[in-house]
Amino acid sequence: MPKIAEKLITAEEFARIPDPPDGSQQELVRGVIITMLPPGGMHGVSCSKVNRRIGNFVEEKNLGTVTANDTGFVTERNPDSVRGPDVAFWSRKRLSEIPLGYIEVAPDLAVEVLSPSNPSKKIRTKLKEYFEKGVSMVWIVAPEDRTVTVYRSSDEGRLLHENADLSGEEILPGFSCKVADLLP
């Protein structure tokens, strides 16, 4: 039996779709809506800690914009993909004005917090998209393992354990904290 082709949607059409009533998160991947289960407590606490640490630092130094809660940015066009990192940072140079809709410019830093519903294959796919779009650095926070992996390319990461110092490098100059500071 022939398969009926699924209609791919654009980022603009995706933006007009109402939020799911069950509170789940969605991303657009090559024109197809992907629904993700609501994350658990450890995920939420880690996201909040990362957002506060980076957000407070960026605001104090007036460095740019920090977003949380899966704020969408367009990673691909034709077909479109809209991804939402758990936390992201855009320097003033990269994002001078915050749009009402999805952000077309890649963040300088994207942070993903692992949860049981976010397996490593999905993360590898996101890493590849992020770097192809122009993200400079990605942190993968693993609350259960009590680690952060710092990526400067999709091919190689540097694993830091909970007592290690995490640096913002040239992306967030002067930012530093213990990995444990980002974990429940």
C-alpha positions as CSV (number, residue, x, y, z in Angstrom):
1,M,0.0,0.0,0.0
2,P,1.5,3.4,-1.0
3,K,2.4,5.7,1.9
4,I,0.6,9.1,1.8
5,A,3.1,11.9,1.9
6,E,3.1,14.0,5.1
7,K,2.7,17.8,4.5
8,L,5.8,19.6,5.8
9,I,5.2,22.8,7.6
10,T,7.3,26.0,7.7
11,A,8.6,27.7,10.8
12,E,6.0,30.4,10.3
13,E,3.2,27.9,10.3
14,F,4.7,26.1,13.3
15,A,4.7,29.4,15.2
16,R,0.9,29.7,14.8
17,I,0.1,26.3,16.2
18,P,-1.4,26.5,19.8
19,D,0.6,25.0,22.6
20,P,-0.3,21.3,23.4
21,P,-2.9,21.2,26.1
22,D,-0.9,18.6,28.0
23,G,2.1,21.0,28.5
24,S,4.5,18.9,26.3
25,Q,7.2,20.7,24.4
26,Q,7.4,20.6,20.6
27,E,10.2,21.3,18.0
28,L,10.0,21.4,14.3
29,V,12.4,19.0,12.6
30,R,12.7,19.2,8.8
31,G,9.1,20.3,8.5
32,V,7.7,17.7,10.9
33,I,6.4,18.4,14.5
34,I,8.1,16.4,17.1
35,T,6.5,16.2,20.6
36,M,8.6,15.7,23.7
37,L,7.3,14.5,27.1
38,P,7.3,17.1,29.9
39,P,10.7,16.7,31.7
40,G,11.0,15.7,35.3
41,G,12.2,17.5,38.4
42,M,15.9,17.1,38.0
43,H,15.7,18.5,34.5
44,G,13.7,21.5,35.7
45,V,16.0,22.3,38.6
46,S,19.1,22.0,36.4
47,C,17.6,24.3,33.7
48,S,16.7,26.8,36.4
49,K,20.2,26.8,37.9
50,V,21.9,27.2,34.5
51,N,19.6,30.0,33.5
52,R,20.1,31.9,36.8
53,R,23.9,31.5,36.7
54,I,24.3,32.6,33.1
55,G,21.4,35.1,33.1
56,N,22.7,36.9,36.2
57,F,26.3,37.0,34.8
58,V,25.2,38.3,31.4
59,E,22.8,40.9,32.9
60,E,25.5,42.2,35.3
61,K,28.0,42.5,32.5
62,N,25.5,43.7,29.9
63,L,26.7,41.1,27.4
64,G,23.6,40.2,25.5
65,T,20.5,38.1,25.8
66,V,19.8,34.8,27.7
67,T,16.7,32.7,27.0
68,A,15.2,29.7,28.7
69,N,12.3,27.4,28.4
70,D,13.0,26.2,24.9
71,T,12.9,29.5,23.1
72,G,12.9,28.6,19.4
73,F,15.5,29.5,16.9
74,V,15.5,28.4,13.2
75,T,18.3,25.9,12.5
76,E,17.3,24.9,8.9
77,R,15.2,26.2,6.0
78,N,13.5,24.2,3.3
79,P,12.4,22.1,5.1
80,D,12.4,24.2,8.2
81,S,13.6,23.1,11.7
82,V,13.0,25.1,14.9
83,R,14.9,24.0,17.9
84,G,14.6,25.1,21.5
85,P,17.7,24.8,23.7
86,D,16.9,24.6,27.4
87,V,19.1,27.7,27.9
88,A,20.8,29.9,25.2
89,F,23.0,33.0,25.1
90,W,23.3,35.5,22.3
91,S,26.0,38.2,22.5
92,R,24.9,41.8,21.7
93,K,27.0,41.6,18.5
94,R,25.1,38.5,17.3
95,L,21.6,39.5,18.3
96,S,21.1,43.2,18.6
97,E,17.3,43.1,18.7
98,I,15.0,40.4,20.1
99,P,12.3,39.4,17.5
100,L,8.7,38.6,18.4
101,G,8.9,35.3,16.6
102,Y,11.6,32.7,16.3
103,I,15.1,33.8,16.3
104,E,16.9,33.3,12.9
105,V,20.4,33.8,14.3
106,A,22.2,30.9,16.1
107,P,23.1,31.5,19.8
108,D,26.7,31.8,20.9
109,L,26.0,29.2,23.6
110,A,23.3,26.5,23.7
111,V,22.7,24.4,26.8
112,E,20.8,21.1,26.8
113,V,19.9,19.3,30.0
114,L,19.6,15.6,29.6
115,S,16.5,13.8,30.8
116,P,15.3,10.2,30.3
117,S,13.1,11.3,27.3
118,N,16.1,13.0,25.6
119,P,18.4,10.1,24.5
120,S,21.9,10.6,23.2
121,K,20.9,10.0,19.6
122,K,18.6,13.0,19.7
123,I,21.3,15.1,21.4
124,R,23.8,14.2,18.7
125,T,21.3,15.3,16.0
126,K,20.8,18.6,17.8
127,L,24.5,19.1,18.3
128,K,25.1,18.7,14.5
129,E,22.3,21.1,13.7
130,Y,23.5,23.7,16.2
131,F,27.1,23.7,14.9
132,E,26.0,23.7,11.3
133,K,23.8,26.8,12.0
134,G,26.8,28.6,13.7
135,V,26.5,27.9,17.5
136,S,30.0,28.5,19.0
137,M,29.7,26.3,22.1
138,V,27.2,23.7,23.5
139,W,27.0,22.5,27.1
140,I,25.3,19.2,27.7
141,V,24.3,19.0,31.4
142,A,23.7,15.5,32.7
143,P,22.1,15.8,36.2
144,E,22.1,12.0,36.9
145,D,25.8,11.6,36.0
146,R,26.6,15.0,37.7
147,T,28.6,16.1,34.6
148,V,28.7,18.8,31.9
149,T,30.2,18.0,28.5
150,V,31.5,21.1,26.7
151,Y,31.4,20.9,22.9
152,R,33.2,23.3,20.5
153,S,32.2,21.0,17.5
154,S,29.7,18.2,17.1
155,D,32.6,15.7,16.9
156,E,34.4,16.1,20.2
157,G,33.4,17.1,23.8
158,R,35.3,17.7,27.0
159,L,33.7,15.9,30.0
160,L,33.7,17.8,33.3
161,H,32.7,16.1,36.6
162,E,30.9,17.9,39.4
163,N,34.0,19.3,41.2
164,A,35.5,20.7,38.0
165,D,35.4,24.4,37.0
166,L,33.2,25.2,34.1
167,S,34.3,28.3,32.1
168,G,32.5,30.5,29.7
169,E,35.8,30.7,27.7
170,E,35.7,33.6,25.2
171,I,31.9,33.2,24.7
172,L,31.2,34.4,28.3
173,P,34.5,36.0,29.3
174,G,35.0,35.9,33.1
175,F,32.2,33.4,33.7
176,S,33.1,30.4,35.9
177,C,31.4,28.1,38.3
178,K,31.7,24.5,39.6
179,V,29.7,21.9,37.6
180,A,28.0,21.0,40.8
181,D,26.5,24.6,41.0
182,L,24.3,23.7,38.0
183,L,23.0,20.5,39.4
184,P,20.2,19.6,41.9
